[in-house]
Amino acid sequence: MATPKNKSVQKAFKMLRAFHEPDEWLTSAELSRRAGFPEASGYRLIQTLLEIGAVIQDGRGRYGPGMLLISLSRYVAHDRLLQSAASTILEDLAAELDLIVHMGVLEDGMVTYVAKAGRNERFNVHTKVGTQLEAYCSGLGKVLLASLPLRELEAFIVEGDLVALTPNTITEPNAFRAEIERVRRRGWAIDNCEIDSDLRCVAVPVRDSTGRTIAAISSSDCAGLMSEERVNEIREALTFAAEAIGTQVFRTSGPSPFRLPAAGPAAVTPARARKYYEVGVGSSRAH
């Protein structure tokens, strides 16, 4: 028999997820409406959250996220959380594509690798988890920079040095602004031999439940093998995997439904991967 769920805990977290921004202040009625609760029961729940410090109240009677949530966040290792949530998905994806797959986050204007899976016999990529690479000329970096507010992006461009690593590296500020705008518009990025003259890389964002970019994943191969068709194939597979990772990290209940079958006869192609992500088909291996 399944263990009964504590609905009070579920309701409390549903109310807390009604805040969409850290500096957002809402009335009890607005919070209740967002969470889908009747106003009276929503108000009682908010008073409990106020009592324990999960929310605070301003002088106008509106509510915002409380210090309890900040104190609890100290116990969350964000990089390790992403790495743990993504590891199985990235391993399956790397096996499916027969390529190396990376996950990175933006730290002080640089991309930090937080996960790596797979191998590429054709092109040996010397990367390790924890190391950093330039953001302006990498697929991961472009995706992460495209998620910044315009003021922060402009500061990065003005204060940083866009050094040419290959003849393809974008070094002119206006050209770089246009490139990041393209990434924003289409939702993915490509490193077109900008770090290495024989390496082409595709990257997509990993988003949280509000659509905010929290990380990026990428895969790369020799430039001569990255035809437009292959780029699209990789981009499609990366996109489905990114959605799976985001759901794994930010799921509201239950185990993650996302798992690609093992490589080999049971494997799916990237074009068919969507079926597994959408309907939650698991692999024959244990979760």
HELIX and SHEET records of a PDB file:
HELIX    1   1 LYS A    7  LEU A   16  1                                  10    
HELIX    2   2 SER A   28  ALA A   35  1                                   8    
HELIX    3   3 GLU A   39  ILE A   52  1                                  14    
HELIX    4   4 MET A   67  SER A   73  1                                   7    
HELIX    5   5 HIS A   78  LEU A   97  1                                  20    
HELIX    6   6 GLY A  139  ALA A  146  1                                   8    
HELIX    7   7 LEU A  150  GLU A  159  1                                  10    
HELIX    8   8 PRO A  173  ARG A  186  1                                  14    
HELIX    9   9 ALA A  223  LEU A  225  5                                   3    
HELIX   10  10 GLU A  228  PHE A  250  1                                  23    
HELIX   11  11 PRO A  270  VAL A  279  1                                  10    
SHEET    1   A 2 VAL A  55  GLN A  57  0                                        
SHEET    2   A 2 TYR A  63  PRO A  65 -1                                        
SHEET    1   B 6 GLN A 132  GLU A 134  0                                        
SHEET    2   B 6 MET A 110  ALA A 117 -1                                        
SHEET    3   B 6 VAL A 101  GLU A 107 -1                                        
SHEET    4   B 6 THR A 213  CYS A 222 -1                                        
SHEET    5   B 6 LEU A 199  ARG A 207 -1                                        
SHEET    6   B 6 ALA A 189  ASN A 192 -1                                        
END                                                                             
